[in-house]
Amino acid sequence: MANGEVSGELGEYEQVVRDLSDRIVIAQKPIRILDSLKWDPSIGEYFFRHKHKKLPVIDAIYYRENNPLSFNPEEKKQEFHEIERSIRRKLGQYSGVGSIMQRMCHEYSRVVDLLEARGTPRFTEISQELYGSSEDAFHIGAPTLKDLATLASSTIAKLKDKVKSDADLPSYTSAETVTILSERLGKYFHEEDNIRVELSDGIIADASAGADRIKIRDGLKFSLREIRTFEIHEGWVHLGTTLNGMAQPICTFLSKGPPSSTVTQEGLAIITEIFTFSSYPSRIKRLTNRITAVNMAEEGANFFDVFQFCRDQGLDEEDSYQSTIRVFRGSTPDSGPFTKDLSYSKGFILIYNFMRLAVQRGLVNRIPVLFVGKTTLEDLHILSDLMDEGIVAQPTYLPPQFTDLAAVSAWMVYSLFLNRLDLRRLALDFKGILQ
């Protein structure tokens, strides 16, 4: 069922929720975060023409003149304020679904603030509020994302090429990758969903999922492992949750997601890669290097410092440039990062621990709720209740690992125990075996 179609007659309460939900979907439509932060291709040409030593001026004026917003920021924030006020008036202060929609309105207003702050120091401050910082704690005394990056870097360095195989060879062109993915996803999604995979030369990432399509960056070559991660990450999770959200007959807001849902989405995509044994060390290295790059910029490193870090990690000039743009898009070359790339690892850690605790407490049925649309982890208890009430529909597309939760539950049971073991003590005891 597509967004905008309702099966049967809705009751008064359901119709009010649907109407308010639709207002949020319509209001957020012109807000395109990543598109609003893009740098013009001429910047890359300038950078390489000057041997990686110079960049043109990129500041607030640059963004206003070269990438203007398609909406009036003050009017858009007022629109969300009015929707938020309508939610309180019509659903009450303590409505569960109302609290989700009010938070979304507030968050989208902050996104507008973020876009207004492009090219200024405030941009990074708001980005850290929305997506987090590399030094945020998961709980008191816990290691940070920065610590994860340090651990992953030292561990992966010891693996070197010991786990590589023919599956890691970049043997398939972008066009061939489009063909392979189209065939695979055609078997996963229903024909009427009309899922498309197409080439694109206008994206920074190697692959990117939209509402009904996956874009593959043209001019590259990919390995079988990379193609498999595109299938799982962009297809099963990102496209799957979009379609599940668009099929919601009442809570249509689940088809769209503010930054808090980005953390859940990216974490869910990474954990699905792990559960399907589709991830691999160089993939983890890429994700944790993004943490390091963001942390460097948070601590004062500029565009040239991060570019050199990427080169030191073995990336070629073009990949290093694209990776560095991810850190500084929306900002300036020397005033702090855009922290969205923390979402992958941050989301993985949060969702993995949620799943462990859900299994421990006998709430394993909460896990599939993650897939009903563009969810946020803190809303799952409310969404679960709404599913019981019939306000939120069951997800149509659910990866096999989450359809039958028996294996995942067994994994989490062992994980709960293994977490209690002292790895440093084990390293000493296993020293003779691991020589």
C-alpha positions in Angstrom: 0.0 0.0 0.0 1.6 3.3 -1.0 1.7 6.4 1.1 -1.6 8.3 0.6 -3.7 5.2 0.3 -5.9 3.9 3.1 -7.6 0.6 3.3 -11.2 1.0 4.6 -12.7 3.6 6.8 -10.6 5.2 9.6 -12.1 6.0 13.0 -12.0 9.5 14.4 -8.8 8.9 16.4 -7.0 7.2 13.5 -8.0 9.9 11.1 -6.6 12.6 13.3 -3.3 10.8 13.7 -3.2 10.2 9.9 -3.9 13.9 9.1 -1.2 15.2 11.6 1.2 12.6 10.3 0.6 13.7 6.7 1.3 17.3 7.6 4.7 16.3 8.9 5.5 14.3 5.7 4.5 17.3 3.6 6.3 19.8 5.7 9.6 18.0 5.6 9.5 17.4 1.8 11.7 20.3 0.7 14.3 19.6 3.4 17.1 17.6 1.8 20.0 17.6 4.2 22.8 16.0 2.1 21.8 17.9 -1.1 22.0 21.1 0.9 25.5 20.5 2.1 27.1 19.5 -1.3 30.2 21.1 -2.6 30.3 22.0 -6.3 32.5 19.8 -8.5 34.7 22.8 -9.3 36.0 22.7 -5.8 37.6 19.3 -6.4 39.0 20.5 -9.7 40.6 23.5 -8.0 41.9 21.3 -5.2 43.7 18.9 -7.6 44.8 21.7 -9.9 46.7 23.2 -6.9 48.3 19.9 -5.9 46.2 19.3 -2.8 47.5 22.6 -1.2 44.7 25.0 -1.7 40.9 25.2 -1.7 38.7 28.1 -2.8 36.8 30.1 -0.2 33.9 28.0 1.3 31.9 29.9 3.8 28.3 30.9 4.6 28.2 33.1 1.5 29.4 30.2 -0.7 26.4 28.0 0.5 23.9 30.8 0.1 25.0 31.6 -3.5 25.9 28.2 -4.8 23.5 25.9 -2.9 20.5 28.0 -1.8 17.7 26.4 0.2 14.5 25.8 -1.7 12.4 27.1 1.3 12.2 30.0 3.7 13.8 28.8 6.9 11.7 30.9 9.3 8.5 30.0 7.6 9.4 26.3 7.7 10.2 26.4 11.4 6.9 28.2 12.0 5.1 25.5 10.0 6.6 22.8 12.3 5.7 24.8 15.4 2.1 25.0 14.2 2.0 21.2 13.6 3.5 20.6 17.0 0.8 22.8 18.6 -1.9 21.0 16.7 -0.6 17.7 17.9 -0.9 18.8 21.6 -4.4 20.3 21.0 -5.8 17.3 19.2 -4.0 14.3 20.9 -3.1 15.7 24.3 0.2 16.2 26.1 0.8 12.6 27.0 -0.2 10.8 23.8 2.4 8.2 22.8 2.1 8.7 19.0 1.8 12.4 19.7 5.1 12.5 21.6 6.8 10.9 18.6 5.4 13.4 16.2 6.2 16.4 18.4 9.8 15.2 18.8 10.0 14.9 15.0 8.7 18.5 14.5 11.3 19.8 17.0 14.0 17.8 15.3 13.2 19.0 11.9 13.2 22.6 13.2 16.7 22.0 14.4 17.6 20.6 11.0 16.5 23.9 9.5 18.7 25.6 12.0 21.6 23.3 10.9 21.1 24.3 7.3 20.9 28.0 8.1 24.2 27.6 9.9 26.1 26.2 6.9 29.6 27.7 6.7 29.6 28.9 10.3 31.0 27.4 13.6 27.4 26.8 14.7 27.0 24.2 12.0 29.1 21.7 13.9 27.5 22.5 17.2 24.0 21.6 15.9 25.4 18.6 14.0 26.8 17.2 17.3 23.4 17.8 18.9 21.6 15.9 16.1 24.1 13.1 15.3 26.4 13.1 18.3 30.2 13.5 18.8 33.1 11.1 18.6 33.6 11.5 22.3 30.1 11.0 23.6 29.7 8.3 26.2 27.3 5.4 25.9 27.1 5.3 29.7 29.3 6.5 32.6 32.8 5.1 32.4 32.2 3.5 29.0 34.6 3.7 26.0 33.7 6.2 23.3 33.4 5.9 19.5 37.0 7.4 19.4 38.1 4.4 21.5 36.3 2.0 19.1 38.2 3.5 16.2 41.6 3.1 18.0 40.8 -0.6 18.9 39.6 -1.4 15.4 42.6 0.2 13.7 45.1 -1.8 15.7 43.2 -5.1 15.4 42.6 -4.8 11.6 46.3 -3.9 11.1 47.2 -7.3 12.5 44.9 -9.1 10.0 46.4 -7.4 7.0 45.5 -9.5 4.0 45.1 -12.8 5.9 41.3 -13.0 5.3 41.2 -11.7 1.8 40.0 -13.9 -1.1 38.8 -13.6 -4.7 35.6 -12.1 -3.3 37.6 -9.0 -2.4 38.8 -8.3 -6.0 37.2 -5.2 -7.6 36.1 -7.1 -10.7 32.7 -5.6 -11.6 32.1 -2.2 -13.2 29.5 0.1 -11.9 27.2 -0.9 -14.8 27.7 -4.6 -14.0 27.0 -3.9 -10.4 23.7 -2.3 -11.3 22.7 -5.4 -13.3 23.7 -7.8 -10.4 21.9 -5.8 -7.8 18.8 -5.4 -9.9 18.5 -9.2 -10.3 19.1 -9.9 -6.6 16.7 -7.2 -5.3 14.1 -8.2 -7.8 13.9 -11.5 -5.9 13.6 -9.8 -2.5 11.1 -7.1 -3.2 7.6 -7.5 -4.8 7.4 -6.6 -8.5 4.8 -3.9 -7.9 7.2 -2.0 -5.8 9.2 -1.2 -9.0 12.6 -1.0 -7.3 15.3 0.4 -9.5 19.1 0.3 -9.4 20.8 3.0 -11.5 24.1 4.7 -12.2 24.8 8.1 -10.8 27.8 10.5 -11.0 26.4 12.9 -8.5 26.8 11.1 -5.2 29.7 11.0 -2.8 29.0 7.5 -1.5 29.7 4.4 -3.6 26.0 3.5 -3.2 22.9 5.4 -1.9 19.3 4.4 -1.4 16.4 6.7 -2.1 12.6 6.1 -1.8 12.4 3.6 -4.6 15.9 3.2 -6.0 19.5 2.6 -5.3 22.2 4.7 -7.0 25.6 3.3 -7.8 28.4 5.8 -8.3 29.6 5.6 -11.9 33.2 5.0 -13.0 34.2 2.5 -10.2 34.8 -1.2 -9.8 33.4 -3.3 -7.0 34.1 -6.7 -5.5 31.5 -9.4 -4.7 31.7 -8.5 -1.0 30.9 -4.8 -1.8 28.0 -5.8 -3.9 26.7 -8.0 -1.2 26.9 -5.1 1.3 25.0 -2.9 -1.1 22.3 -5.6 -1.3 21.9 -5.9 2.4 22.6 -2.3 3.6 21.0 -0.2 0.9 18.4 -2.8 -0.3 17.2 -5.0 2.6 17.4 -2.3 5.2 17.2 1.2 3.7 14.8 0.5 0.9 13.0 -2.1 2.9 12.2 0.2 5.8 11.3 3.0 3.4 8.7 0.8 1.7 7.5 -0.5 5.1 7.0 3.1 6.2 5.2 4.1 3.0 2.8 1.2 3.5 1.7 2.5 6.9 -2.0 3.4 6.6 -2.1 5.8 9.6 1.4 6.6 10.8 2.7 7.9 7.5 5.5 9.8 9.3 7.3 6.4 9.5 8.2 6.8 5.8 10.5 9.7 6.6 13.2 10.1 9.1 14.9 12.9 10.9 18.6 12.6 12.2 17.7 10.4 15.2 16.3 7.8 12.8 19.5 8.0 10.7 21.4 6.7 13.7 18.9 3.8 14.0 18.8 3.2 10.3 22.6 3.1 9.8 23.1 1.0 12.9 20.4 -1.5 11.8 22.0 -1.7 8.3 25.5 -2.5 9.8 24.1 -5.0 12.3 22.3 -6.8 9.4 25.6 -6.9 7.5 27.1 -8.6 10.5 24.3 -11.0 11.1 24.4 -12.1 7.4 28.2 -12.5 7.6 28.4 -9.9 4.8 30.8 -7.5 6.4 34.6 -7.7 6.3 37.6 -6.1 7.9 38.2 -3.4 5.3 34.6 -2.4 5.5 34.9 -2.0 9.3 38.2 -0.1 8.7 36.4 2.4 6.4 33.6 3.0 9.0 36.0 3.4 11.9 38.3 5.6 9.9 35.3 7.9 9.5 35.1 8.2 13.3 38.8 9.1 13.4 38.4 11.7 10.7 35.4 13.3 12.4 37.3 13.2 15.7 40.3 14.9 14.1 38.1 17.7 12.8 36.4 18.0 16.2 39.9 18.5 17.7 40.9 21.2 15.2 42.3 19.4 12.2 41.5 21.0 8.8 40.6 19.7 5.4 44.2 19.1 4.4 45.0 17.2 7.6 42.1 14.8 7.1 42.9 14.4 3.5 46.5 13.3 4.4 45.1 10.9 7.0 43.0 9.3 4.3 46.0 9.0 2.0 48.0 7.5 4.9 45.2 4.8 5.2 45.9 3.7 1.7 43.2 5.5 -0.2 44.0 7.0 -3.6 43.7 10.7 -4.2 40.1 10.7 -5.4 38.8 8.4 -2.6 40.7 10.5 -0.1 39.1 13.7 -1.4 35.6 12.2 -1.4 36.1 10.8 2.1 37.3 14.2 3.4 34.3 16.0 1.8 32.0 13.8 3.9 33.6 15.2 7.0 33.5 18.9 6.0 30.4 19.2 3.8 28.1 21.9 5.2 31.0 23.3 7.2 34.2 25.1 6.1 37.6 23.5 5.5 38.8 24.6 9.0 35.8 25.0 11.3 34.6 21.6 12.4 32.9 18.5 11.0 29.5 17.3 9.9 29.2 14.4 12.3 26.6 12.2 10.5 29.2 9.5 9.7 29.3 8.6 13.3 25.8 7.2 12.9 27.0 3.8 11.4 29.1 2.7 14.4 27.1 4.6 17.0 23.8 3.0 15.7 25.4 -0.5 15.6 26.4 -0.3 19.3 23.1 1.1 20.5 21.0 -1.5 18.5 23.3 -4.4 19.5 22.9 -3.6 23.1 19.2 -3.0 22.8 18.8 -6.5 21.2 20.9 -8.1 24.0 18.7 -6.5 26.7 15.5 -7.3 24.8 16.5 -11.0 24.8 17.5 -10.9 28.4 14.2 -9.4 29.5 12.0 -11.6 27.3 11.1 -8.7 24.9 12.5 -10.3 21.8 9.3 -9.5 19.9 10.3 -5.8 20.1 13.2 -6.3 17.7 11.2 -6.6 14.4 9.6 -3.2 15.3 12.8 -1.6 14.2 11.8 -2.3 10.6 8.3 -0.8 10.5 9.7 2.3 8.9 12.2 5.0 9.7 12.2 4.4 13.5 14.1 5.9 16.4 15.3 3.5 19.1 13.8 5.6 21.9 10.3 5.2 20.3 10.2 1.4 20.1 8.2 0.9 23.2 5.5 3.3 21.9 5.6 1.8 18.4 5.2 -1.7 19.9 2.1 -0.6 21.7 0.8 1.1 18.5 1.3 -2.2 16.7 -0.8 -4.0 19.3 -3.5 -1.4 18.8 -3.4 -1.7 15.0 -2.2 1.9 14.6 1.1 0.7 13.1 1.2 -2.1 10.6 3.6 -5.0 10.7 6.6 -4.6 8.4 6.2 -6.2 5.0 9.9 -6.5 4.4 11.9 -8.1 7.1 15.4 -9.7 6.6 15.3 -13.5 7.2 17.5 -13.1 10.3 14.8 -11.1 12.0 11.8 -13.1 10.7 12.8 -16.1 12.8 14.5 -14.7 16.0 15.6 -18.0 17.3 19.2 -17.8 16.1 19.6 -14.2 17.0 18.2 -14.9 20.5 20.8 -17.7 20.9 23.5 -15.4 19.8 22.5 -12.8 22.3 22.2 -15.3 25.2 25.9 -16.2 24.7 26.8 -12.5 24.1 25.4 -11.6 27.5 27.7 -14.1 29.2 30.7 -13.4 27.1 30.5 -9.7 28.0 31.2 -10.7 31.6 34.6 -12.3 30.8 37.8 -10.3 31.2 39.5 -10.3 27.8 42.8 -9.1 29.3 42.8 -12.1 31.7 41.9 -14.5 28.8 44.8 -13.1 26.7 47.2 -14.0 29.5 45.7 -17.5 29.8 45.6 -18.1 26.1 49.1 -16.7 25.6 50.7 -20.1 25.0 48.0 -21.1 22.5 48.2 -17.9 20.5 51.9 -17.7 20.0 
